[in-house]
Amino acid sequence: MKLSKTSEYAIRILSYMARDTEKKYSAKNLVEKLHISDKYLRRLMTDLSKAELIYSKQGRNGGYFFAKSTNEITVAQIIDTVEGMDKYTGCIMGFDECSDKNPCVMHLVWVKTRNTLLKTFETTTLAKLAKAETIKH
């Protein structure tokens, strides 16, 4: 399984910013460092601002910065903000109605994995991601 580009970019942007939460980040700087198109980045930042995960300040000393602690922002919140969690909570086979009472062929196999995945998304914070020893964002 792979995250969508939208979720991937949002997580990359915020985890990069989470490494120094005191700093304001310009769109230009984020585009250059993360190699995300300007238009795509600005759309994501608008969505993240509307959800009050980050703030956007205009002007000479402006930029993007966190609206709340990175300990309070989870991967699930980020994904839900930029694309919704339906892709991860619904039926893996794509059926509209799939449940324990009306299961698809993959339901019983997928439900445990899905629940583990969702729990990971819900408990993984940006602070935790920022502490990870990574090179790529």
PEWOZI-V552455 format. One line per field, one symbol per residue. psi: psi as a letter, one per 30 degrees, with the letter a starting at -180 (. if undefined). A space follows every 10 residues. Layout:
psi: ???
This chain:
psi: kklleeeeee eeeeeeeffi ffkkkleeee eeefhkkeee eeeeeeeeee fhellkklae gaaklkflkf ffjleeeeee efflfefffa kffgkejkle fiklffeeee eeeeeeeeee effjleeeef fkilek.
